[in-house]
Amino acid sequence: MDTQRRLSYHEIFMNESAPAISVRNLRKVYGTKAAVDGLTLTVPHGCFFGFLGPNGAGKSTTIRMLTGLIPPSSGEIELLGLRMPDEELEIKKRIGLVPDESLLFDRLTGAEFLEFVGRMYGLTRIVAKARAGELLELFELHEPRKLIAEYSKGMRKRVAMAASLIHRPELFLMDEPFEGVDAVGARLMKDILIDQVRHGATIFLTSHVLEVVERLCDRVAIIHEGKLVREGAMQDLRSGSETLEDVFVRVVGAEGAFERLDWL
């Protein structure tokens, strides 16, 4: 029975025709405030997907619900053809997460942390150690014995992304992965992510740097006050010479918001 169930999961997981993410009528309410309000969204398999919105729009709340960190008030979530929370453990084995907050163990070295994450995902000690060393080299974290507590914000983002890769997931959920990363580090991380998509992975990311999203993403969704206000292929969202920033400002109703101060 267990073997049949594992095969079933494998067949679902490798079915590229199934959406990587399917969300229906998703809501998260805190008191009387809906942080996410009736979100319905489909992310195709193998897509580089940008999830955008102003501060407080519900982006991080959505990612926390997708990863099972917080339960939705109502609605349905399926990742890789598996339903959350019924098959949450199986889902977590197949996703990589880069959270907005740096949820790392400060008293471990980068190598120790990556090995720990690899072991948590079921890798053998030998494989986890080998992959940790390769990822440290790939992300140019050249001081493997340095404690994470001594890392800069950009280095912490790099090691978080390295940890998301160690078990070779098919779906990445990334909340502001480039925040605090210098230009060289960001370029390296972008190249790695593009390569993952090229090999069939799906990436779902939030970012306030719209130029980065415009260069990387195939599709984009914009939410405002917890509601989906625009979604589609990148080329279909823009009109004429519009940039993604122009579209974003227009659909969230921020055009003409600037008022000049007499004294400034």
Accessible surface in RSA format (square Angstrom, percent):
REM  Atomic radii and reference values for relative SASA: ProtOr
REM  Chains: A
REM  Algorithm: Lee & Richards
REM  Probe-radius: 1.40
REM  Slices: 20
REM RES _ NUM      All-atoms   Total-Side   Main-Chain    Non-polar    All polar
REM                ABS   REL    ABS   REL    ABS   REL    ABS   REL    ABS   REL
RES MET A   1   176.71  91.5 136.78  90.5  39.93  95.1 120.15 102.2  56.55  74.9
RES ASP A   2   102.08  71.5  97.98  97.5   4.10   9.7  22.47  52.9  79.62  79.4
RES THR A   3    78.37  55.7  77.81  78.9   0.56   1.3  51.52  69.2  26.86  40.6
RES GLN A   4   124.51  69.6 117.54  85.9   6.97  16.6  40.25  85.7  84.26  63.9
RES ARG A   5   125.65  52.8 119.94  61.1   5.71  13.6  40.27  55.0  85.39  51.8
RES ARG A   6   150.00  63.0 145.56  74.2   4.43  10.6  70.48  96.3  79.52  48.2
RES LEU A   7    98.45  54.8  98.09  70.2   0.35   0.9  98.45  69.1   0.00   0.0
RES SER A   8    51.12  43.2  48.43  64.6   2.69   6.2  23.92  50.9  27.20  38.1
RES TYR A   9    17.32   8.1  17.19   9.8   0.13   0.3  11.46   8.6   5.86   7.2
RES HIS A  10    99.53  54.4  99.53  69.2   0.00   0.0  59.37  61.2  40.16  46.7
RES GLU A  11   116.25  66.7 105.60  79.9  10.64  25.3  43.76  84.6  72.49  59.2
RES ILE A  12    59.47  33.8  54.54  40.6   4.93  11.9  57.61  41.5   1.85   5.0
RES PHE A  13    30.57  15.3  27.90  17.3   2.67   6.9  28.31  17.2   2.26   6.5
RES MET A  14   101.99  52.8  87.59  58.0  14.39  34.3  81.10  69.0  20.88  27.7
RES ASN A  15    69.04  47.6  59.41  57.4   9.63  23.2  16.21  39.0  52.83  51.1
RES GLU A  16   117.05  67.2 100.94  76.4  16.10  38.3  27.30  52.8  89.75  73.3
RES SER A  17   101.93  86.1  61.67  82.3  40.26  92.7  56.23 119.7  45.70  64.0
RES ALA A  18    22.83  21.0  16.51  25.5   6.31  14.4  21.30  30.0   1.53   4.1
RES PRO A  19    53.53  39.0  48.62  44.3   4.91  17.8  50.27  41.5   3.26  20.3
RES ALA A  20     0.34   0.3   0.00   0.0   0.34   0.8   0.34   0.5   0.00   0.0
RES ILE A  21     0.50   0.3   0.50   0.4   0.00   0.0   0.50   0.4   0.00   0.0
RES SER A  22    14.02  11.9  13.88  18.5   0.14   0.3   5.79  12.3   8.24  11.5
RES VAL A  23     2.17   1.4   1.32   1.2   0.84   2.0   1.32   1.1   0.84   2.3
RES ARG A  24    81.51  34.2  81.00  41.3   0.51   1.2  51.08  69.8  30.43  18.4
RES ASN A  25    99.87  68.9  98.31  95.0   1.56   3.8  21.95  52.8  77.92  75.3
RES LEU A  26     0.00   0.0   0.00   0.0   0.00   0.0   0.00   0.0   0.00   0.0
RES ARG A  27    82.43  34.6  82.43  42.0   0.00   0.0  23.95  32.7  58.48  35.4
RES LYS A  28    25.55  12.5  25.55  15.7   0.00   0.0   1.81   1.6  23.74  25.3
RES VAL A  29    45.99  30.3  30.99  28.1  15.00  36.1  30.99  26.9  15.00  40.7
RES TYR A  30   113.62  53.0 103.11  58.7  10.50  27.3  94.41  71.0  19.20  23.7
RES GLY A  31    75.14  92.7   0.00   N/A  75.14  92.7  43.04 118.1  32.09  71.9
RES THR A  32   149.09 106.0 111.81 113.4  37.28  88.8  84.92 114.1  64.17  97.0
RES LYS A  33   122.77  59.9 119.59  73.4   3.17   7.6  85.05  76.5  37.72  40.2
RES ALA A  34    20.29  18.7  12.95  20.0   7.35  16.7  12.95  18.2   7.35  19.5
RES ALA A  35    18.26  16.8  14.33  22.1   3.93   9.0  17.36  24.4   0.90   2.4
RES VAL A  36     0.28   0.2   0.28   0.3   0.00   0.0   0.28   0.2   0.00   0.0
RES ASP A  37    30.53  21.4  26.32  26.2   4.21  10.0   0.32   0.8  30.21  30.1
RES GLY A  38    36.51  45.0   0.00   N/A  36.51  45.0  16.04  44.0  20.46  45.8
RES LEU A  39     0.58   0.3   0.35   0.2   0.23   0.6   0.58   0.4   0.00   0.0
RES THR A  40    68.40  48.7  61.54  62.4   6.86  16.3  55.83  75.0  12.57  19.0
RES LEU A  41     6.80   3.8   2.69   1.9   4.12  10.3   6.72   4.7   0.09   0.2
RES THR A  42    71.61  50.9  62.19  63.0   9.43  22.5  37.66  50.6  33.95  51.3
RES VAL A  43     0.00   0.0   0.00   0.0   0.00   0.0   0.00   0.0   0.00   0.0
RES PRO A  44    55.19  40.2  51.72  47.1   3.47  12.6  55.19  45.6   0.00   0.0
RES HIS A  45    32.92  18.0  10.20   7.1  22.72  58.1   6.05   6.2  26.86  31.3
RES GLY A  46    25.85  31.9   0.00   N/A  25.85  31.9   9.17  25.2  16.68  37.4
RES CYS A  47     7.56   5.7   5.00   5.6   2.56   6.0   5.45  13.8   2.11   2.3
RES PHE A  48     4.24   2.1   4.24   2.6   0.00   0.0   4.24   2.6   0.00   0.0
RES PHE A  49     0.00   0.0   0.00   0.0   0.00   0.0   0.00   0.0   0.00   0.0
RES GLY A  50     0.00   0.0   0.00   N/A   0.00   0.0   0.00   0.0   0.00   0.0
RES PHE A  51     0.00   0.0   0.00   0.0   0.00   0.0   0.00   0.0   0.00   0.0
RES LEU A  52     0.53   0.3   0.49   0.3   0.04   0.1   0.53   0.4   0.00   0.0
RES GLY A  53     2.69   3.3   0.00   N/A   2.69   3.3   0.00   0.0   2.69   6.0
RES PRO A  54    35.86  26.1  30.40  27.7   5.46  19.8  35.86  29.6   0.00   0.0
RES ASN A  55   128.68  88.7 101.52  98.1  27.16  65.4  35.68  85.9  92.99  89.9
RES GLY A  56    74.90  92.4   0.00   N/A  74.90  92.4  42.45 116.5  32.45  72.7
RES ALA A  57     2.73   2.5   0.25   0.4   2.47   5.6   2.51   3.5   0.22   0.6
RES GLY A  58     7.91   9.8   0.00   N/A   7.91   9.8   5.65  15.5   2.25   5.0
RES LYS A  59    14.44   7.0  12.64   7.8   1.80   4.3   5.56   5.0   8.88   9.5
RES SER A  60    29.42  24.9  26.76  35.7   2.65   6.1  14.06  29.9  15.36  21.5
RES THR A  61    16.62  11.8  16.14  16.4   0.48   1.1   0.00   0.0  16.62  25.1
RES THR A  62     0.82   0.6   0.82   0.8   0.00   0.0   0.82   1.1   0.00   0.0
RES ILE A  63     5.14   2.9   5.14   3.8   0.00   0.0   5.14   3.7   0.00   0.0
RES ARG A  64    70.45  29.6  70.45  35.9   0.00   0.0  18.24  24.9  52.20  31.6
RES MET A  65     0.66   0.3   0.00   0.0   0.66   1.6   0.00   0.0   0.66   0.9
RES LEU A  66     0.89   0.5   0.89   0.6   0.00   0.0   0.89   0.6   0.00   0.0
RES THR A  67     4.46   3.2   3.40   3.4   1.06   2.5   3.40   4.6   1.06   1.6
RES GLY A  68    24.85  30.6   0.00   N/A  24.85  30.6   5.67  15.6  19.18  43.0
RES LEU A  69    96.89  54.0  68.11  48.7  28.78  72.4  70.59  49.6  26.30  70.8
RES ILE A  70    36.50  20.8  35.40  26.4   1.10   2.6  35.74  25.7   0.76   2.1
RES PRO A  71    95.47  69.6  89.88  81.9   5.59  20.3  94.98  78.4   0.48   3.0
RES PRO A  72    42.07  30.7  25.76  23.5  16.31  59.3  25.76  21.3  16.31 101.3
RES SER A  73    61.06  51.6  22.84  30.5  38.22  88.0  25.97  55.3  35.10  49.2
RES SER A  74    54.23  45.8  44.14  58.9  10.08  23.2  47.49 101.1   6.73   9.4
RES GLY A  75    35.51  43.8   0.00   N/A  35.51  43.8   7.17  19.7  28.33  63.5
RES GLU A  76    75.53  43.4  71.53  54.1   3.99   9.5  23.72  45.9  51.80  42.3
RES ILE A  77     1.42   0.8   1.28   1.0   0.14   0.3   1.28   0.9   0.14   0.4
RES GLU A  78    41.32  23.7  40.72  30.8   0.60   1.4   1.97   3.8  39.35  32.1
RES LEU A  79     0.00   0.0   0.00   0.0   0.00   0.0   0.00   0.0   0.00   0.0
RES LEU A  80     4.80   2.7   1.48   1.1   3.32   8.3   4.63   3.3   0.17   0.5
RES GLY A  81    30.86  38.1   0.00   N/A  30.86  38.1  12.21  33.5  18.65  41.8
RES LEU A  82     1.33   0.7   1.33   1.0   0.00   0.0   1.33   0.9   0.00   0.0
RES ARG A  83    89.97  37.8  89.08  45.4   0.89   2.1  25.68  35.1  64.29  39.0
RES MET A  84    14.27   7.4   5.02   3.3   9.26  22.0   4.83   4.1   9.45  12.5
RES PRO A  85    89.84  65.5  79.74  72.7  10.10  36.7  79.77  65.9  10.07  62.6
RES ASP A  86   111.83  78.3  72.74  72.4  39.09  92.4  29.23  68.8  82.59  82.4
RES GLU A  87    39.67  22.8  34.12  25.8   5.55  13.2  13.50  26.1  26.17  21.4
RES GLU A  88    45.60  26.2  44.22  33.5   1.38   3.3  13.60  26.3  32.00  26.1
RES LEU A  89   131.08  73.0 126.28  90.3   4.80  12.1 127.75  89.7   3.33   9.0
RES GLU A  90    29.45  16.9  28.23  21.4   1.22   2.9   3.61   7.0  25.84  21.1
RES ILE A  91     0.00   0.0   0.00   0.0   0.00   0.0   0.00   0.0   0.00   0.0
RES LYS A  92    73.05  35.6  72.68  44.6   0.36   0.9  41.80  37.6  31.24  33.3
RES LYS A  93   108.34  52.9  95.63  58.7  12.71  30.3  55.67  50.1  52.67  56.1
RES ARG A  94    31.87  13.4  30.05  15.3   1.82   4.3   9.75  13.3  22.12  13.4
RES ILE A  95     7.34   4.2   7.19   5.4   0.15   0.4   7.19   5.2   0.15   0.4
RES GLY A  96     0.23   0.3   0.00   N/A   0.23   0.3   0.19   0.5   0.03   0.1
RES LEU A  97    48.30  26.9  35.75  25.6  12.55  31.5  35.75  25.1  12.55  33.8
RES VAL A  98     0.00   0.0   0.00   0.0   0.00   0.0   0.00   0.0   0.00   0.0
RES PRO A  99    20.64  15.0  17.20  15.7   3.44  12.5  18.54  15.3   2.09  13.0
RES ASP A 100    51.25  35.9  40.29  40.1  10.96  25.9   1.20   2.8  50.05  49.9
RES GLU A 101    79.93  45.9  73.13  55.3   6.80  16.2  54.97 106.3  24.96  20.4
RES SER A 102    49.81  42.1  24.56  32.8  25.24  58.1  29.35  62.5  20.46  28.7
RES LEU A 103   108.48  60.4  87.13  62.3  21.36  53.7  92.97  65.3  15.51  41.7
RES LEU A 104    22.28  12.4   5.24   3.7  17.04  42.8   5.24   3.7  17.04  45.9
RES PHE A 105   100.20  50.1  97.02  60.1   3.18   8.3 100.20  60.7   0.00   0.0
RES ASP A 106    58.28  40.8  52.87  52.6   5.41  12.8  14.23  33.5  44.05  43.9
RES ARG A 107   174.01  73.1 158.76  80.9  15.26  36.3  78.98 107.9  95.04  57.6
RES LEU A 108    50.22  28.0  50.22  35.9   0.00   0.0  50.22  35.3   0.00   0.0
RES THR A 109     8.12   5.8   8.12   8.2   0.00   0.0   8.12  10.9   0.00   0.0
RES GLY A 110     0.00   0.0   0.00   N/A   0.00   0.0   0.00   0.0   0.00   0.0
RES ALA A 111    10.10   9.3  10.10  15.6   0.00   0.0  10.10  14.2   0.00   0.0
RES GLU A 112    62.88  36.1  58.02  43.9   4.86  11.6  25.43  49.2  37.45  30.6
RES PHE A 113    12.55   6.3  12.55   7.8   0.00   0.0  12.55   7.6   0.00   0.0
RES LEU A 114     0.00   0.0   0.00   0.0   0.00   0.0   0.00   0.0   0.00   0.0
RES GLU A 115    40.36  23.2  40.32  30.5   0.04   0.1   8.45  16.3  31.91  26.1
RES PHE A 116    83.12  41.6  77.44  48.0   5.68  14.8  82.62  50.1   0.50   1.4
RES VAL A 117    19.43  12.8  18.96  17.2   0.47   1.1  19.43  16.9   0.00   0.0
RES GLY A 118     0.00   0.0   0.00   N/A   0.00   0.0   0.00   0.0   0.00   0.0
RES ARG A 119   105.12  44.1  90.21  46.0  14.91  35.5  26.43  36.1  78.69  47.7
RES MET A 120   136.67  70.8 103.66  68.6  33.01  78.6  82.97  70.5  53.70  71.1
RES TYR A 121    76.85  35.9  47.98  27.3  28.87  75.1  26.80  20.1  50.05  61.7
RES GLY A 122    64.78  79.9   0.00   N/A  64.78  79.9  35.21  96.6  29.57  66.2
RES LEU A 123    29.26  16.3  26.06  18.6   3.20   8.0  28.36  19.9   0.90   2.4
RES THR A 124    80.73  57.4  77.25  78.3   3.49   8.3  77.03 103.5   3.70   5.6
RES ARG A 125   159.25  66.9 156.29  79.7   2.96   7.1  59.80  81.7  99.46  60.3
RES ILE A 126   144.08  82.0 139.66 104.0   4.42  10.6 142.66 102.7   1.41   3.8
RES VAL A 127    56.09  36.9  54.13  49.0   1.95   4.7  56.09  48.7   0.00   0.0
RES ALA A 128     0.58   0.5   0.58   0.9   0.00   0.0   0.58   0.8   0.00   0.0
RES LYS A 129   127.62  62.3 123.15  75.6   4.48  10.7  82.62  74.4  45.01  47.9
RES ALA A 130    53.77  49.4  39.72  61.3  14.05  32.0  51.59  72.7   2.18   5.8
RES ARG A 131    66.84  28.1  66.39  33.8   0.45   1.1  19.14  26.2  47.70  28.9
RES ALA A 132     0.85   0.8   0.85   1.3   0.00   0.0   0.85   1.2   0.00   0.0
RES GLY A 133    39.04  48.1   0.00   N/A  39.04  48.1  31.33  86.0   7.71  17.3
RES GLU A 134   117.41  67.4 108.08  81.8   9.33  22.2  48.87  94.5  68.54  56.0
RES LEU A 135    18.93  10.5  18.86  13.5   0.07   0.2  18.93  13.3   0.00   0.0
RES LEU A 136     9.11   5.1   9.03   6.5   0.08   0.2   9.11   6.4   0.00   0.0
RES GLU A 137   117.73  67.6 110.33  83.5   7.40  17.6  46.89  90.7  70.84  57.8
RES LEU A 138    82.92  46.2  72.34  51.8  10.58  26.6  79.66  55.9   3.26   8.8
RES PHE A 139     0.00   0.0   0.00   0.0   0.00   0.0   0.00   0.0   0.00   0.0
RES GLU A 140    80.82  46.4  68.88  52.1  11.94  28.4  12.74  24.6  68.08  55.6
RES LEU A 141     6.95   3.9   3.11   2.2   3.84   9.6   4.69   3.3   2.26   6.1
RES HIS A 142   122.41  66.9  93.15  64.7  29.26  74.8  74.80  77.1  47.61  55.4
RES GLU A 143    99.84  57.3  92.85  70.2   6.99  16.7  36.04  69.7  63.80  52.1
RES PRO A 144    58.18  42.4  57.89  52.8   0.29   1.0  58.18  48.0   0.00   0.0
RES ARG A 145   158.99  66.8 143.17  73.0  15.83  37.7  77.28 105.6  81.72  49.5
RES LYS A 146    51.70  25.2  43.26  26.5   8.44  20.1  22.25  20.0  29.45  31.4
RES LEU A 147    46.21  25.7  46.06  33.0   0.15   0.4  46.06  32.3   0.15   0.4
RES ILE A 148     0.00   0.0   0.00   0.0   0.00   0.0   0.00   0.0   0.00   0.0
RES ALA A 149    47.16  43.4  18.32  28.3  28.84  65.6  19.83  27.9  27.33  72.4
RES GLU A 150   105.18  60.4  81.12  61.4  24.06  57.3  39.35  76.1  65.82  53.7
RES TYR A 151    15.14   7.1   1.35   0.8  13.79  35.9   0.54   0.4  14.59  18.0
RES SER A 152    62.79  53.1  49.83  66.5  12.96  29.8  52.77 112.4  10.02  14.0
RES LYS A 153   111.14  54.2 102.00  62.6   9.14  21.8  67.86  61.1  43.28  46.1
RES GLY A 154     9.89  12.2   0.00   N/A   9.89  12.2   8.20  22.5   1.70   3.8
RES MET A 155    46.57  24.1  45.95  30.4   0.62   1.5  28.38  24.1  18.19  24.1
RES ARG A 156    41.59  17.5  41.12  21.0   0.47   1.1  17.70  24.2  23.89  14.5
RES LYS A 157     8.82   4.3   8.04   4.9   0.78   1.9   8.70   7.8   0.12   0.1
RES ARG A 158    27.57  11.6  27.57  14.1   0.00   0.0   0.84   1.1  26.73  16.2
RES VAL A 159     0.00   0.0   0.00   0.0   0.00   0.0   0.00   0.0   0.00   0.0
RES ALA A 160     8.90   8.2   6.49  10.0   2.41   5.5   7.96  11.2   0.94   2.5
RES MET A 161     0.00   0.0   0.00   0.0   0.00   0.0   0.00   0.0   0.00   0.0
RES ALA A 162     0.00   0.0   0.00   0.0   0.00   0.0   0.00   0.0   0.00   0.0
RES ALA A 163     9.63   8.9   8.74  13.5   0.89   2.0   8.91  12.6   0.72   1.9
RES SER A 164     4.39   3.7   0.00   0.0   4.39  10.1   4.39   9.4   0.00   0.0
RES LEU A 165    15.24   8.5   9.58   6.9   5.66  14.2   9.58   6.7   5.66  15.2
RES ILE A 166     2.17   1.2   0.00   0.0   2.17   5.2   1.83   1.3   0.33   0.9
RES HIS A 167    24.38  13.3   6.42   4.5  17.96  46.0   6.55   6.7  17.84  20.8
RES ARG A 168   185.17  77.7 165.24  84.2  19.93  47.4  49.60  67.8 135.57  82.2
RES PRO A 169     6.38   4.6   0.07   0.1   6.31  22.9   1.98   1.6   4.40  27.3
RES GLU A 170    38.52  22.1  38.47  29.1   0.05   0.1   1.52   2.9  37.00  30.2
RES LEU A 171     0.00   0.0   0.00   0.0   0.00   0.0   0.00   0.0   0.00   0.0
RES PHE A 172     0.00   0.0   0.00   0.0   0.00   0.0   0.00   0.0   0.00   0.0
RES LEU A 173     0.00   0.0   0.00   0.0   0.00   0.0   0.00   0.0   0.00   0.0
RES MET A 174     0.00   0.0   0.00   0.0   0.00   0.0   0.00   0.0   0.00   0.0
RES ASP A 175     5.75   4.0   5.75   5.7   0.00   0.0   0.43   1.0   5.33   5.3
RES GLU A 176    16.63   9.5  16.36  12.4   0.27   0.7   9.80  19.0   6.83   5.6
RES PRO A 177     0.03   0.0   0.03   0.0   0.00   0.0   0.03   0.0   0.00   0.0
RES PHE A 178    16.17   8.1   7.56   4.7   8.61  22.4   8.07   4.9   8.10  23.2
RES GLU A 179    73.79  42.4  63.15  47.8  10.64  25.3  30.02  58.1  43.77  35.7
RES GLY A 180    50.71  62.5   0.00   N/A  50.71  62.5  25.52  70.0  25.19  56.4
RES VAL A 181    20.57  13.5   1.03   0.9  19.54  47.1   1.62   1.4  18.95  51.4
RES ASP A 182    88.29  61.8  74.11  73.8  14.17  33.5  46.56 109.6  41.73  41.6
RES ALA A 183    86.26  79.3  66.80 103.1  19.45  44.3  74.93 105.5  11.33  30.0
RES VAL A 184   106.24  69.9 100.02  90.6   6.22  15.0 104.46  90.8   1.79   4.8
RES GLY A 185     0.19   0.2   0.00   N/A   0.19   0.2   0.19   0.5   0.00   0.0
RES ALA A 186    10.82   9.9  10.82  16.7   0.00   0.0  10.82  15.2   0.00   0.0
RES ARG A 187   156.74  65.8 156.69  79.9   0.05   0.1  44.99  61.5 111.75  67.7
RES LEU A 188    33.80  18.8  30.69  22.0   3.11   7.8  33.47  23.5   0.33   0.9
RES MET A 189     0.00   0.0   0.00   0.0   0.00   0.0   0.00   0.0   0.00   0.0
RES LYS A 190    27.08  13.2  27.08  16.6   0.00   0.0   8.28   7.5  18.80  20.0
RES ASP A 191    69.70  48.8  63.03  62.7   6.67  15.8  25.86  60.9  43.84  43.7
RES ILE A 192    16.33   9.3  13.21   9.8   3.13   7.5  16.27  11.7   0.06   0.2
RES LEU A 193     0.00   0.0   0.00   0.0   0.00   0.0   0.00   0.0   0.00   0.0
RES ILE A 194    63.32  36.0  62.16  46.3   1.16   2.8  62.55  45.0   0.78   2.1
RES ASP A 195    53.75  37.6  53.75  53.5   0.00   0.0  12.97  30.5  40.78  40.7
RES GLN A 196    45.19  25.3  44.67  32.6   0.52   1.2   0.06   0.1  45.13  34.2
RES VAL A 197    29.37  19.3  22.04  20.0   7.33  17.7  22.04  19.1   7.33  19.9
RES ARG A 198   164.90  69.2 129.30  65.9  35.60  84.8  67.32  92.0  97.58  59.1
RES HIS A 199   136.91  74.8 104.66  72.7  32.25  82.5  79.69  82.1  57.22  66.6
RES GLY A 200    20.60  25.4   0.00   N/A  20.60  25.4  20.07  55.1   0.53   1.2
RES ALA A 201     4.43   4.1   3.79   5.9   0.64   1.5   3.79   5.3   0.64   1.7
RES THR A 202     0.10   0.1   0.10   0.1   0.00   0.0   0.00   0.0   0.10   0.2
RES ILE A 203     0.00   0.0   0.00   0.0   0.00   0.0   0.00   0.0   0.00   0.0
RES PHE A 204     0.67   0.3   0.67   0.4   0.00   0.0   0.67   0.4   0.00   0.0
RES LEU A 205     0.25   0.1   0.25   0.2   0.00   0.0   0.25   0.2   0.00   0.0
RES THR A 206     0.00   0.0   0.00   0.0   0.00   0.0   0.00   0.0   0.00   0.0
RES SER A 207     4.04   3.4   1.88   2.5   2.16   5.0   0.29   0.6   3.75   5.3
RES HIS A 208    96.51  52.7  75.29  52.3  21.23  54.3  64.37  66.3  32.14  37.4
RES VAL A 209    72.02  47.4  68.70  62.2   3.32   8.0  72.02  62.6   0.00   0.0
RES LEU A 210    19.18  10.7  18.04  12.9   1.14   2.9  18.04  12.7   1.14   3.1
RES GLU A 211    95.57  54.9  94.20  71.3   1.37   3.3  50.21  97.1  45.36  37.0
RES VAL A 212    10.70   7.0  10.62   9.6   0.08   0.2  10.70   9.3   0.00   0.0
RES VAL A 213     0.21   0.1   0.00   0.0   0.21   0.5   0.21   0.2   0.00   0.0
RES GLU A 214    44.30  25.4  32.01  24.2  12.29  29.3  13.09  25.3  31.21  25.5
RES ARG A 215   158.52  66.6 121.00  61.7  37.52  89.3  71.66  97.9  86.85  52.6
RES LEU A 216    18.99  10.6   5.97   4.3  13.02  32.7   7.29   5.1  11.71  31.5
RES CYS A 217     8.50   6.4   0.02   0.0   8.49  19.9   0.05   0.1   8.45   9.1
RES ASP A 218    70.99  49.7  61.99  61.7   9.01  21.3  27.50  64.7  43.49  43.4
RES ARG A 219    67.17  28.2  67.17  34.2   0.00   0.0  11.66  15.9  55.51  33.6
RES VAL A 220     0.01   0.0   0.00   0.0   0.01   0.0   0.00   0.0   0.01   0.0
RES ALA A 221     0.00   0.0   0.00   0.0   0.00   0.0   0.00   0.0   0.00   0.0
RES ILE A 222     0.00   0.0   0.00   0.0   0.00   0.0   0.00   0.0   0.00   0.0
RES ILE A 223     0.49   0.3   0.49   0.4   0.00   0.0   0.49   0.4   0.00   0.0
RES HIS A 224    55.07  30.1  52.31  36.4   2.76   7.1  38.51  39.7  16.56  19.3
RES GLU A 225   114.71  65.9 103.40  78.2  11.32  26.9  29.12  56.3  85.59  69.9
RES GLY A 226     0.83   1.0   0.00   N/A   0.83   1.0   0.00   0.0   0.83   1.9
RES LYS A 227   106.93  52.2 106.64  65.4   0.30   0.7  74.87  67.4  32.07  34.2
RES LEU A 228    63.49  35.4  36.10  25.8  27.38  68.8  36.10  25.4  27.38  73.7
RES VAL A 229    57.65  37.9  31.47  28.5  26.18  63.1  38.63  33.6  19.03  51.6
RES ARG A 230    84.39  35.4  79.21  40.4   5.18  12.3  24.45  33.4  59.94  36.3
RES GLU A 231    58.75  33.7  33.64  25.4  25.11  59.8   6.99  13.5  51.76  42.3
RES GLY A 232     8.85  10.9   0.00   N/A   8.85  10.9   8.85  24.3   0.00   0.0
RES ALA A 233    15.07  13.9  13.75  21.2   1.32   3.0  13.75  19.4   1.32   3.5
RES MET A 234     9.73   5.0   9.73   6.4   0.00   0.0   9.73   8.3   0.00   0.0
RES GLN A 235   126.06  70.5 108.90  79.6  17.17  40.9  48.26 102.7  77.80  59.0
RES ASP A 236   110.40  77.3  78.48  78.1  31.91  75.5  28.39  66.8  82.01  81.8
RES LEU A 237    11.89   6.6   5.21   3.7   6.68  16.8   6.37   4.5   5.52  14.9
RES ARG A 238    77.63  32.6  62.29  31.8  15.34  36.5   8.08  11.0  69.55  42.2
RES SER A 239    76.61  64.7  66.48  88.7  10.13  23.3  33.51  71.4  43.10  60.4
RES GLY A 240    83.03 102.4   0.00   N/A  83.03 102.4  44.90 123.2  38.13  85.4
RES SER A 241   116.17  98.2  82.76 110.5  33.41  77.0  56.26 119.8  59.91  83.9
RES GLU A 242    41.57  23.9  31.68  24.0   9.89  23.6  20.45  39.6  21.12  17.2
RES THR A 243    61.24  43.6  60.77  61.6   0.47   1.1  58.14  78.1   3.10   4.7
RES LEU A 244     0.00   0.0   0.00   0.0   0.00   0.0   0.00   0.0   0.00   0.0
RES GLU A 245    89.64  51.5  89.10  67.4   0.53   1.3  18.25  35.3  71.39  58.3
RES ASP A 246    61.28  42.9  56.57  56.3   4.71  11.1  14.77  34.8  46.50  46.4
RES VAL A 247     0.00   0.0   0.00   0.0   0.00   0.0   0.00   0.0   0.00   0.0
RES PHE A 248    28.70  14.4  28.70  17.8   0.00   0.0  28.70  17.4   0.00   0.0
RES VAL A 249    46.76  30.8  46.76  42.3   0.00   0.0  46.76  40.6   0.00   0.0
RES ARG A 250    87.17  36.6  73.77  37.6  13.40  31.9  45.38  62.0  41.79  25.3
RES VAL A 251    27.18  17.9   3.85   3.5  23.33  56.2  10.48   9.1  16.69  45.3
RES VAL A 252    16.39  10.8   6.08   5.5  10.31  24.8   7.26   6.3   9.13  24.8
RES GLY A 253    64.05  79.0   0.00   N/A  64.05  79.0  33.22  91.2  30.83  69.1
RES ALA A 254    42.68  39.2  32.35  49.9  10.32  23.5  35.45  49.9   7.23  19.1
RES GLU A 255   116.09  66.6  90.12  68.2  25.97  61.8  32.45  62.8  83.64  68.3
RES GLY A 256    78.58  96.9   0.00   N/A  78.58  96.9  41.09 112.8  37.49  84.0
RES ALA A 257    75.27  69.2  44.13  68.1  31.13  70.8  55.29  77.9  19.97  52.9
RES PHE A 258   154.30  77.2 127.67  79.1  26.62  69.3 134.97  81.8  19.33  55.3
RES GLU A 259   144.94  83.2 129.02  97.6  15.92  37.9  46.07  89.1  98.87  80.7
RES ARG A 260   182.03  76.4 155.72  79.4  26.31  62.6  55.56  75.9 126.47  76.7
RES LEU A 261    86.27  48.0  82.61  59.1   3.66   9.2  84.20  59.1   2.07   5.6
RES ASP A 262   156.07 109.3 115.18 114.6  40.90  96.7  41.60  97.9 114.47 114.2
RES TRP A 263   199.19  79.9 163.01  78.9  36.18  84.9 156.96  83.7  42.22  68.5
RES LEU A 264   141.62  78.9 100.55  71.9  41.07 103.2 125.95  88.5  15.67  42.2
END  Absolute sums over single chains surface
CHAIN  1 A    13586.4      10992.5       2593.9       7435.2       6151.2
END  Absolute sums over all chains
TOTAL         13586.4      10992.5       2593.9       7435.2       6151.2
